[in-house]
């Protein structure tokens, strides 16, 4: 009985063509990673002080 329950997806009334939410989700385009980060020029280095309690101290 539980196997039938986990497979069944009720059509959604507010979605086009009464599709299931899973059908709509899989049909949408997904975000892809950026082309590359070879052009990044950020080479800054931070030097923060950590106090005895493990908190970053304010920089002066």
C-alpha positions in Angstrom: 0.0 0.0 0.0 2.8 2.5 0.9 4.5 1.8 -2.5 1.4 3.0 -4.3 1.2 6.1 -2.2 4.8 7.2 -2.8 4.4 6.8 -6.6 1.0 8.6 -7.0 1.2 12.3 -7.8 -2.1 14.2 -7.7 -2.7 16.7 -10.6 -2.6 20.3 -9.4 -5.6 22.5 -10.2 -3.7 25.8 -10.5 -0.9 24.5 -12.8 -1.3 24.5 -16.6 -2.8 21.3 -17.9 -3.3 20.1 -14.3 0.4 19.0 -14.3 2.0 17.8 -11.1 4.5 20.1 -9.3 7.3 17.6 -10.2 6.5 17.8 -13.9 6.5 21.6 -13.9 9.8 21.7 -11.9 11.6 19.3 -14.2 10.4 21.2 -17.3 11.9 24.5 -16.1 15.4 25.5 -17.2 18.0 25.1 -14.5 20.8 27.5 -13.6 24.2 26.5 -14.9 27.6 27.4 -13.5 29.4 30.4 -15.0 31.8 29.8 -17.9 35.0 30.1 -15.8 36.8 32.2 -13.3 40.1 32.5 -15.2 39.7 36.3 -15.5 39.3 36.9 -11.7 42.0 39.4 -10.6 41.1 39.5 -6.9 44.3 38.8 -5.0 43.7 40.7 -1.8 44.7 39.2 1.6 43.0 40.0 4.9 44.8 40.1 8.2 42.2 39.9 10.9 42.9 39.7 14.6 41.0 37.1 16.6 40.5 37.8 20.3 40.7 35.2 23.1 37.0 34.3 22.7 37.3 33.6 19.0 35.7 36.8 17.8 37.1 38.9 15.0 38.4 42.1 16.6 37.4 45.4 14.9 40.0 46.9 12.6 41.2 50.4 13.5 
